[in-house]
């Protein structure tokens, strides 16, 4: 115990001479909502710089991030749901919400705006959320008051598309622009609805008393695939469930409403749905396959099944977790992030939906995630970081990585004082292997780690965190566990 106290004293003494402040570390801009345009290989993201949120875009060939909004206040209002217009000339986005941390006496609300890449000031379209732009780019569908509304992009007209029971969510246009799909939440169950704009007709697809969600359009606009999770008739309990009544994937005709089961999870592990981070949980590929996540072997992996039916094929075998997923521009390859071969990091991989071995797109002592494949098959936008650099947007062109927002780090950010942590792997009391990280000051003398009860790695890590980077330790204690 005296050795532990000595270690803590050394680390805390160093902390009192910190060469940088917490404010400096938190000064870097944080990116989110990274999204690629449907054409022109452009990308956009939300940058949060000390609470001030703005939309940045980067275009080839320079790929230098620039602002297309000019918000200046830290008012707590989120920017989300970035949607490119079909011609990639503007971005529709949502701003605001119910939170009012700045105590604005006028209150706050959810609003939909549009920002032009040409430099014009952003314009408000309507009050609402979850915008979905029509394929022709002349109007959008959105949610307001639990109903689906339609509005022109110029903001001159906005009106409810129809009135329906339940709470309408996630509007999505069919590829031909004739219909809008949505989720109709009814408390203990939900439907997939389809609204025919020209005919002013509403239909629910393959309705049941279960929870249907995640509708995904077939490219010919005639069918929709969706997830069905069995409902118990009770409000969901917020706790982990290892197994339950199996979920399934169904396909329904938008013209007749009739549906069929394409695939069903088996009993046991994976019978409760666990998703990935993606725009859609079901990805419909160019060769008529559906790629979906499943935890059937205890790991979150990707599988593919022909739309016509058959056996699902495992695309990402191995003891690792798939996290972020997106279809490549050719709609035949899947780009994903995972900790395959690197338990402490995430890297990007590519695998064909038709099967075959996955290939690594990134590797090394960095972390890459949130892939956003551009319309140029040779360019993939992503978020990346390492031990010294916070998360920031970048783009992979060929095999080279290029940062998109070189101004995201302030001049006083303490890059030189941040250290790379050492992995610490140890057995826990329940027999499972635990993974930790040990941060030690740079230019330190070696600290020997010996294994001897009753010290825990948590105690070691807590003492290590007391140490500030940049100040060498003057004592060489021996840790005994």
C-alpha positions as CSV (number, residue, x, y, z in Angstrom):
1,X,0.0,0.0,0.0
2,X,2.9,2.4,0.7
3,X,4.1,1.8,-2.9
4,X,0.7,2.9,-4.2
5,X,0.7,6.0,-2.0
6,X,4.2,6.8,-3.3
7,X,3.0,6.4,-6.9
8,X,0.0,8.6,-6.3
9,X,2.2,11.2,-4.6
10,X,4.6,11.3,-7.6
11,X,1.8,11.6,-10.1
12,X,-0.1,14.2,-8.2
13,X,3.0,16.3,-7.6
14,X,3.6,16.2,-11.4
15,X,-0.1,17.3,-11.9
16,X,0.5,20.4,-9.8
17,X,3.1,21.5,-12.4
18,X,0.8,20.9,-15.4
19,X,2.3,22.4,-18.6
20,X,-1.2,23.0,-20.1
21,X,-4.7,23.6,-19.0
22,X,-7.9,21.6,-19.4
23,X,-9.3,24.6,-21.3
24,X,-6.6,24.2,-23.9
25,X,-7.3,20.5,-24.3
26,X,-11.0,21.2,-24.8
27,X,-10.4,23.9,-27.3
28,X,-10.3,21.7,-30.4
29,X,-13.4,21.7,-32.6
30,X,-15.4,18.5,-32.5
31,X,-16.9,17.1,-35.8
32,X,-20.2,15.2,-36.3
33,X,-22.8,14.5,-39.0
34,X,-20.1,13.7,-41.6
35,X,-22.0,13.2,-44.9
36,X,-21.1,12.9,-48.6
37,X,-22.9,14.6,-51.5
38,X,-24.7,12.5,-54.1
39,X,-22.5,14.1,-56.8
40,X,-19.3,16.1,-57.1
41,X,-17.4,14.1,-54.4
42,X,-18.2,16.9,-51.9
43,X,-18.5,16.3,-48.1
44,X,-20.0,18.3,-45.2
45,X,-20.0,18.0,-41.4
46,X,-20.9,19.9,-38.3
47,X,-18.1,21.6,-36.4
48,X,-18.6,22.3,-32.7
49,X,-15.9,24.9,-31.7
50,X,-16.3,25.7,-28.0
51,X,-20.0,25.3,-28.2
52,X,-20.5,27.3,-31.5
53,X,-21.8,25.0,-34.1
54,X,-21.5,25.5,-37.9
55,X,-21.6,23.5,-41.1
56,X,-18.4,23.1,-43.1
57,X,-18.0,21.7,-46.6
58,X,-14.9,20.5,-48.5
59,X,-14.7,20.0,-52.2
60,X,-12.2,18.5,-54.6
61,X,-9.5,18.9,-55.5
62,X,-8.3,21.1,-52.6
63,X,-10.6,19.6,-50.0
64,X,-10.1,22.5,-47.6
65,X,-13.0,22.9,-45.2
66,X,-14.9,26.2,-45.3
67,X,-18.0,27.4,-43.4
68,X,-21.3,27.8,-45.1
69,X,-23.1,29.0,-42.0
70,X,-21.9,31.8,-39.6
71,X,-23.4,31.1,-36.2
72,X,-21.4,32.9,-33.5
73,X,-23.1,32.0,-30.2
74,X,-22.7,29.1,-27.8
75,X,-26.5,28.8,-27.4
76,X,-26.8,25.0,-27.0
77,X,-28.8,24.6,-30.3
78,X,-27.8,21.5,-32.1
79,X,-27.3,21.2,-35.9
80,X,-28.3,17.9,-37.3
81,X,-29.8,15.9,-40.1
82,X,-27.6,17.3,-42.9
83,X,-29.2,16.5,-46.3
84,X,-27.6,17.4,-49.6
85,X,-29.8,18.6,-52.5
86,X,-29.6,16.3,-55.5
87,X,-27.4,18.7,-57.4
88,X,-25.1,19.1,-54.4
89,X,-25.5,22.9,-54.5
90,X,-27.0,23.3,-51.0
91,X,-27.5,21.5,-47.7
92,X,-30.8,21.3,-45.8
93,X,-30.4,20.8,-42.1
94,X,-32.2,20.8,-38.8
95,X,-31.4,23.3,-36.0
96,X,-32.6,23.7,-32.5
97,X,-34.6,21.4,-30.2
98,X,-36.3,21.5,-26.8
99,X,-33.2,22.3,-24.7
100,X,-32.6,25.9,-23.8
101,X,-29.4,26.1,-21.9
102,X,-28.8,29.7,-22.9
103,X,-32.1,30.6,-21.2
104,X,-33.4,32.4,-24.3
105,X,-36.6,34.3,-23.1
106,X,-38.2,33.7,-26.5
107,X,-37.7,30.0,-26.1
108,X,-36.3,27.6,-28.7
109,X,-37.8,25.3,-31.4
110,X,-36.9,22.8,-34.0
111,X,-36.5,24.4,-37.4
112,X,-35.4,23.3,-40.9
113,X,-33.0,25.5,-42.8
114,X,-31.1,25.5,-46.1
115,X,-27.6,26.8,-46.7
116,X,-26.3,27.4,-50.2
117,X,-22.7,26.6,-51.0
118,X,-22.5,29.8,-53.1
119,X,-22.3,32.0,-50.1
120,X,-25.9,33.2,-49.7
121,X,-27.2,33.5,-46.1
122,X,-29.0,30.4,-44.8
123,X,-32.8,30.5,-45.1
124,X,-35.5,29.1,-42.8
125,X,-37.8,26.6,-44.6
126,X,-40.2,25.6,-41.8
127,X,-40.6,24.6,-38.2
128,X,-40.0,20.8,-37.9
129,X,-37.4,18.1,-38.0
130,X,-36.1,15.0,-39.9
131,X,-36.0,16.6,-43.4
132,X,-36.1,14.4,-46.5
133,X,-35.5,16.0,-49.9
134,X,-37.4,14.8,-52.9
135,X,-35.3,13.3,-55.7
136,X,-36.1,16.2,-58.0
137,X,-34.9,18.6,-55.4
138,X,-38.0,20.8,-55.5
139,X,-39.5,20.1,-52.1
140,X,-39.0,18.1,-48.9
141,X,-40.9,16.0,-46.5
142,X,-40.4,16.6,-42.7
143,X,-42.0,15.9,-39.3
144,X,-43.9,18.5,-37.3
145,X,-46.2,17.8,-34.5
146,X,-46.0,14.0,-35.1
147,X,-47.3,14.3,-38.7
148,X,-45.6,14.4,-42.1
149,X,-45.5,17.8,-43.8
150,X,-44.5,18.9,-47.3
151,X,-42.7,22.2,-48.1
152,X,-41.0,23.8,-51.0
153,X,-37.3,24.5,-50.6
154,X,-37.9,28.2,-51.0
155,X,-39.9,28.1,-47.8
156,X,-42.9,29.8,-49.4
157,X,-45.3,26.9,-48.8
158,X,-45.6,24.3,-46.0
159,X,-48.6,22.1,-45.2
160,X,-49.4,18.7,-43.8
161,X,-49.2,16.0,-46.4
162,X,-51.9,13.9,-44.6
163,X,-53.3,13.2,-41.2
164,X,-52.6,9.9,-39.6
165,X,-53.0,8.2,-36.2
166,X,-49.9,7.6,-34.1
167,X,-46.6,9.5,-34.3
168,X,-45.1,9.7,-37.8
169,X,-41.3,9.4,-38.0
170,X,-38.4,9.1,-40.5
171,X,-40.0,10.2,-43.9
172,X,-38.1,8.9,-46.9
173,X,-38.9,9.4,-50.6
174,X,-39.0,6.6,-53.1
175,X,-36.3,6.8,-55.8
176,X,-38.9,7.9,-58.4
177,X,-40.2,10.6,-56.1
178,X,-43.8,9.4,-56.2
179,X,-44.2,8.1,-52.7
180,X,-43.0,8.8,-49.1
181,X,-42.4,6.0,-46.6
182,X,-42.5,6.6,-42.9
183,X,-42.8,4.8,-39.5
184,X,-46.1,5.2,-37.7
185,X,-45.3,4.7,-33.9
186,X,-48.3,3.4,-32.0
187,X,-46.8,2.9,-28.5
188,X,-46.5,-0.8,-28.1
189,X,-46.3,-1.5,-31.9
190,X,-45.5,0.4,-35.1
191,X,-46.4,0.3,-38.8
192,X,-44.5,1.1,-42.1
193,X,-46.7,3.6,-43.9
194,X,-46.5,4.7,-47.5
195,X,-48.1,7.9,-48.9
196,X,-48.8,8.3,-52.6
197,X,-48.4,12.0,-53.2
198,X,-50.1,12.2,-56.6
199,X,-53.0,9.9,-55.7
200,X,-53.3,11.4,-52.1
201,X,-53.5,7.8,-50.8
202,X,-52.2,6.2,-47.6
203,X,-51.3,2.6,-47.1
204,X,-49.7,0.5,-44.3
205,X,-47.5,-2.4,-45.4
206,X,-48.0,-5.9,-44.1
207,X,-49.4,-4.5,-40.7
208,X,-49.2,-6.5,-37.5
209,X,-49.1,-5.9,-33.8
210,X,-45.3,-6.0,-33.8
211,X,-42.8,-3.2,-34.1
212,X,-41.9,-2.5,-37.7
213,X,-39.1,0.0,-38.5
214,X,-36.1,0.9,-40.6
215,X,-37.9,1.0,-44.0
216,X,-35.5,0.9,-47.0
217,X,-36.7,1.4,-50.6
218,X,-35.9,-1.0,-53.5
219,X,-34.3,0.9,-56.4
220,X,-37.3,0.3,-58.6
221,X,-39.6,2.1,-56.0
222,X,-42.0,-0.8,-55.9
223,X,-41.0,-2.6,-52.7
224,X,-39.7,-1.8,-49.2
225,X,-37.6,-3.9,-46.9
226,X,-38.0,-3.4,-43.1
227,X,-37.2,-4.8,-39.7
228,X,-39.9,-6.5,-37.6
229,X,-39.3,-6.9,-33.9
230,X,-41.9,-8.9,-31.9
231,X,-44.0,-6.9,-29.5
232,X,-45.1,-8.1,-26.1
233,X,-47.8,-5.5,-25.8
234,X,-45.9,-3.8,-23.0
235,X,-43.7,-0.8,-22.9
236,X,-40.1,-1.7,-23.5
237,X,-37.9,-2.1,-20.5
238,X,-34.6,-0.2,-20.6
239,X,-32.3,-3.1,-19.9
240,X,-30.1,-5.5,-21.8
241,X,-31.7,-8.6,-23.2
242,X,-29.4,-11.4,-24.4
243,X,-32.2,-13.4,-26.1
244,X,-35.9,-13.1,-26.9
245,X,-38.5,-13.8,-29.6
246,X,-36.5,-13.5,-32.8
247,X,-36.6,-10.4,-35.1
248,X,-36.9,-10.7,-38.8
249,X,-36.5,-8.9,-42.2
250,X,-39.6,-8.5,-44.4
251,X,-40.3,-7.2,-47.9
252,X,-43.6,-5.7,-48.8
253,X,-45.1,-4.4,-52.1
254,X,-46.0,-0.7,-51.9
255,X,-48.8,-1.2,-54.4
256,X,-50.6,-4.1,-52.7
257,X,-49.3,-3.8,-49.1
258,X,-48.7,-7.6,-49.0
259,X,-45.5,-8.7,-47.4
260,X,-43.2,-11.8,-47.0
261,X,-40.6,-12.8,-44.6
262,X,-37.1,-12.8,-46.1
263,X,-35.0,-13.8,-43.1
264,X,-35.5,-14.6,-39.4
265,X,-32.9,-14.7,-36.6
266,X,-32.6,-18.0,-34.8
267,X,-33.3,-18.5,-31.2
268,X,-30.6,-17.7,-28.7
269,X,-27.7,-15.2,-29.3
270,X,-28.7,-12.6,-31.8
271,X,-32.4,-13.1,-31.5
272,X,-32.7,-9.6,-30.0
273,X,-31.8,-7.0,-32.7
274,X,-28.6,-5.0,-32.2
275,X,-27.9,-2.4,-34.8
276,X,-24.8,-0.6,-36.2
277,X,-24.2,3.1,-36.7
278,X,-25.6,3.7,-40.2
279,X,-28.1,5.8,-42.1
280,X,-30.1,2.6,-42.7
281,X,-29.8,-0.7,-40.9
282,X,-30.7,-2.5,-44.1
283,X,-28.6,-1.7,-47.2
284,X,-30.0,-2.6,-50.6
285,X,-27.1,-3.3,-53.0
286,X,-26.9,-2.9,-56.7
287,X,-27.0,-6.7,-57.3
288,X,-30.3,-7.1,-55.3
289,X,-28.9,-8.2,-51.9
290,X,-29.7,-6.9,-48.5
291,X,-26.8,-6.3,-46.1
292,X,-27.8,-6.3,-42.5
293,X,-26.2,-6.5,-39.0
294,X,-26.6,-9.6,-36.8
295,X,-25.1,-10.7,-33.5
296,X,-25.7,-14.4,-34.2
297,X,-22.2,-15.6,-33.1
298,X,-21.9,-13.2,-30.2
299,X,-20.2,-10.5,-32.3
300,X,-21.9,-7.8,-34.3
301,X,-21.2,-8.7,-37.9
302,X,-22.6,-8.0,-41.4
303,X,-24.5,-10.5,-43.4
304,X,-26.0,-10.5,-46.9
305,X,-29.0,-12.2,-48.4
306,X,-30.5,-12.1,-51.9
307,X,-33.7,-10.2,-52.2
308,X,-35.2,-13.3,-53.9
309,X,-34.5,-15.3,-50.7
310,X,-32.0,-17.9,-49.6
311,X,-29.3,-18.3,-47.0
312,X,-27.7,-15.3,-45.4
313,X,-23.9,-15.2,-45.9
314,X,-21.5,-13.9,-43.2
315,X,-19.4,-11.1,-44.7
316,X,-17.2,-10.2,-41.7
317,X,-16.1,-13.4,-39.8
318,X,-13.9,-13.1,-36.8
319,X,-13.7,-12.0,-33.2
320,X,-14.4,-8.3,-33.5
321,X,-17.2,-5.8,-33.6
322,X,-18.5,-4.0,-36.7
323,X,-19.5,-0.4,-35.8
324,X,-20.0,2.1,-38.6
325,X,-21.4,0.9,-42.0
326,X,-22.0,2.6,-45.3
327,X,-22.4,1.5,-49.0
328,X,-19.7,2.5,-51.4
329,X,-20.6,4.6,-54.4
330,X,-20.8,1.5,-56.6
331,X,-23.5,0.1,-54.2
332,X,-21.7,-3.3,-54.4
333,X,-19.0,-2.8,-51.7
334,X,-19.6,-2.1,-48.0
335,X,-17.3,0.2,-46.0
336,X,-17.2,-0.4,-42.3
337,X,-15.2,0.3,-39.2
338,X,-14.2,-2.4,-36.7
339,X,-11.5,-3.4,-34.2
340,X,-10.4,-6.3,-36.3
341,X,-6.8,-7.1,-35.5
342,X,-6.5,-4.0,-33.2
343,X,-8.5,-4.4,-30.0
344,X,-7.9,-0.9,-28.8
345,X,-8.7,1.0,-32.0
346,X,-11.1,1.2,-35.0
347,X,-10.0,1.1,-38.6
348,X,-11.8,1.1,-41.9
349,X,-12.4,-2.0,-44.0
350,X,-14.1,-2.8,-47.3
351,X,-15.9,-6.0,-48.3
352,X,-18.0,-7.0,-51.3
353,X,-21.6,-7.6,-50.6
354,X,-21.3,-10.7,-52.8
355,X,-18.7,-12.1,-50.4
356,X,-15.0,-12.6,-50.2
357,X,-12.3,-11.4,-47.8
358,X,-12.4,-7.9,-46.3
359,X,-9.5,-5.6,-47.1
360,X,-8.1,-3.0,-44.7
361,X,-8.4,0.6,-45.9
362,X,-6.6,2.1,-42.9
363,X,-4.3,0.8,-40.1
364,X,-1.6,1.9,-37.6
365,X,-1.6,3.8,-34.4
366,X,-4.6,5.9,-35.4
367,X,-8.4,5.5,-35.1
368,X,-10.7,5.8,-38.1
369,X,-14.4,5.6,-38.1
370,X,-17.7,7.1,-39.5
371,X,-16.9,6.4,-43.2
372,X,-18.8,8.6,-45.7
373,X,-18.0,7.2,-49.2
374,X,-18.2,10.0,-51.8
375,X,-19.5,9.8,-55.4
376,X,-15.9,9.3,-56.4
377,X,-15.1,5.7,-55.7
378,X,-11.5,6.6,-54.9
379,X,-12.4,9.1,-52.1
380,X,-13.9,8.2,-48.7
381,X,-14.4,10.8,-46.0
382,X,-13.9,9.7,-42.4
383,X,-13.3,10.8,-38.9
384,X,-9.8,10.1,-37.4
385,X,-7.7,10.7,-34.3
386,X,-4.7,9.5,-32.5
387,X,-3.1,9.9,-29.0
388,X,-2.2,13.5,-29.7
389,X,-4.8,14.7,-32.2
390,X,-8.5,14.8,-31.3
391,X,-11.2,13.5,-33.6
392,X,-11.2,15.4,-36.9
393,X,-12.5,15.0,-40.5
394,X,-10.3,13.6,-43.2
395,X,-10.5,12.1,-46.6
396,X,-8.8,9.0,-48.0
397,X,-7.9,9.5,-51.7
398,X,-6.3,6.4,-53.1
399,X,-4.1,5.3,-50.2
400,X,-3.3,8.8,-48.9
401,X,-5.1,10.5,-46.0
402,X,-5.7,14.2,-46.0
403,X,-7.1,16.4,-43.2
404,X,-10.2,18.4,-44.2
405,X,-10.2,21.0,-41.3
406,X,-6.7,22.2,-40.6
407,X,-8.0,25.0,-38.5
408,X,-9.8,22.7,-36.0
409,X,-6.9,22.9,-33.5
410,X,-6.3,26.2,-31.8
411,X,-2.8,27.5,-31.7
412,X,-2.3,26.7,-28.0
413,X,-3.5,23.1,-28.3
414,X,-0.8,21.1,-26.3
415,X,0.1,18.5,-29.0
416,X,3.7,18.1,-27.7
417,X,2.5,17.2,-24.2
418,X,0.0,14.5,-25.0
419,X,1.3,10.9,-24.7
420,X,0.4,7.6,-26.2
421,X,-1.1,5.3,-23.5
422,X,0.1,1.8,-22.9
423,X,-2.3,-1.1,-23.1
424,X,-2.9,-3.0,-19.8
425,X,-4.5,-6.4,-20.1
426,X,-5.4,-8.3,-16.9
427,X,-7.9,-10.9,-15.6
428,X,-10.9,-9.8,-13.6
429,X,-12.4,-11.6,-10.6
430,X,-15.1,-13.1,-12.8
431,X,-12.4,-14.7,-15.1
432,X,-12.9,-12.3,-18.0
433,X,-10.0,-10.4,-19.6
434,X,-10.1,-6.7,-19.0
435,X,-8.4,-4.0,-21.1
436,X,-7.1,-0.8,-19.6
437,X,-4.9,2.1,-20.6
438,X,-2.0,3.5,-18.6
439,X,-0.9,7.1,-19.2
440,X,2.6,8.0,-18.0
441,X,4.4,11.3,-18.3
442,X,6.9,11.8,-21.1
443,X,10.6,11.6,-20.4
444,X,9.8,9.5,-17.4
445,X,12.0,7.0,-15.7
446,X,10.8,3.4,-16.0
447,X,8.1,2.3,-13.5
448,X,8.2,-1.4,-13.0
449,X,4.9,-3.2,-12.7
450,X,5.0,-6.4,-10.7
451,X,2.1,-8.7,-10.1
452,X,1.3,-9.2,-6.4
453,X,-2.2,-9.0,-4.7
454,X,-4.2,-7.1,-3.6
455,X,-3.7,-4.2,-5.9
456,X,-6.1,-3.8,-8.8
457,X,-5.4,-2.2,-12.2
458,X,-8.2,0.2,-11.5
459,X,-6.1,1.6,-8.6
460,X,-3.1,1.8,-10.9
461,X,-5.0,3.6,-13.6
462,X,-6.5,6.0,-11.1
463,X,-3.1,6.9,-9.8
464,X,-1.8,7.2,-13.4
465,X,-4.5,9.6,-14.3
466,X,-3.4,11.9,-11.5
467,X,-0.2,12.5,-13.4
468,X,0.0,15.3,-15.8
469,X,1.8,14.9,-19.1
470,X,4.9,16.9,-19.7
471,X,6.6,16.7,-16.3
472,X,9.1,14.0,-15.6
473,X,8.8,11.9,-12.5
474,X,11.7,12.3,-10.1
475,X,11.1,9.1,-8.2
476,X,11.2,5.6,-9.5
477,X,8.5,3.6,-7.5
478,X,7.8,0.0,-8.0
479,X,4.1,-0.9,-8.4
480,X,3.2,-4.1,-6.7
481,X,-0.2,-5.6,-7.4
